[in-house]
Amino acid sequence: MHPIWFDGGKEMQSLSDHIKSVNWTLNLNYWTAGKQQGCWGEWGWCHGVNGAALADDLLWLPGQPDNDKEGCVHLRIFTNGSSVGLSDRNCSSKFAIACKVDINKSILWNSVN
């Protein structure tokens, strides 16, 4: 398993659709593999050899990212499981880590505390 990252908005929408279908009731705040990459506004995923820039079509929460002192990417799952979104958060916050597993070319979503 690896901390979760998203190739784009379609993959995030897939997670959102899955959460709706299973009536999600677990923790609502998760860390992802995302963080600032140097200058403010340059975000990337910490996976692969050099990481990868975040896709432009990701589902950020309204007004996010919004703070140059918050350098890590947080995944928010809304209480009713209606949607998901990303925000920037202080890296010292304590959240579970959402993980992504690729088994037989199927993506499974999981979380680890």
N, C-alpha and C positions, 0 to 999 in steps of 0.2 A: 504494500500500500504506500501511497505517496500523498502528501498534503494536496488538497484539491486545487486544480487550476482549470480554467475554461478556455477552449480554443476560440470561442466567440459567443455571441448572444444566443445562437440556436442551441448550443450545448447548455447554457444556463436555463433557457426555456424548457429544455428537456428535463432538467432537475426539478424545476418548478412544477411541471406537469406530473412528474413522479410523486412529488410530495403531496400534491392534491389527491392523487389516486390512492395513496396509502394512509390518508388521514393522519399526517405527521403530528406527533405529540412530544417529541424529544426536545432537547435543548434548542434554543432559538438563535444562539450566537456561536459562530465558529470562526476559527482562523483558517486562512487559505495559504497557498504558496506564494502570495503576492506581497511585494514591498516596493518602496521607492528605490529607484535605481539612479542614485546621484542627485541630480537637480530636482527641485520641486516640480511635480507634474509629470515626471518620467517614471512610470510604473512598469514593473515587470514580474514575471513568474520565476521563482527560484527552482527551476527544474531543467534538466538537460545540461549540456556542457556550459553554455553561456546564458541560460535562461532565455526568456522570450518576452517581448513587449506585450502588454495587454492589448487585446483587440479593441478597436474603437466602438464596437457595437455591444459591449458588455452592459449588463443591467445594473448601473449604479443607482443608488437611492437618490432621490431629489437633492440637489445641492452638493453632492459628494463627487469627488473628494474635496474637502474644504479646509484643511488645516495642515500647514507645513510642519507641525510638530507631531503629526500622526503619520508614521511611516509604514504601517502594515495594513494589509487588505483584509477586511472582516466580511464574512458572509452572514447576512441577516435572513432568517426564515420567519415570516410573519406568523403570529400565534394561530391564526385559523388556517395556516398552510396555503393561503391564497397566492402567495408569490415569494420571490427571493430577491435580494439586491445586495450590492456591495457598498461598503463605506471604508473610509480610512479611519484607523484607530491607533491609539498609542500602543506601541509594541509590548509594553509591560502589562497590558490588561490580561486578565486570566479568562481564556475561553477554551472550549474543547477544540480539537483540530479535526476538521472535516477531511476525510481521505477519499481517494479515488483509486479504484482497482479496475484493471482491464483484464477480463477473463474471457477467453475465446471470442475476442473482439466485441464483447458486450460490456458496457459500462455499468458498474454497480456502485451505488452511492452508500457510504457508510460514515460513521463518525466514531472517533476514539476520544475518550476523556483523558 
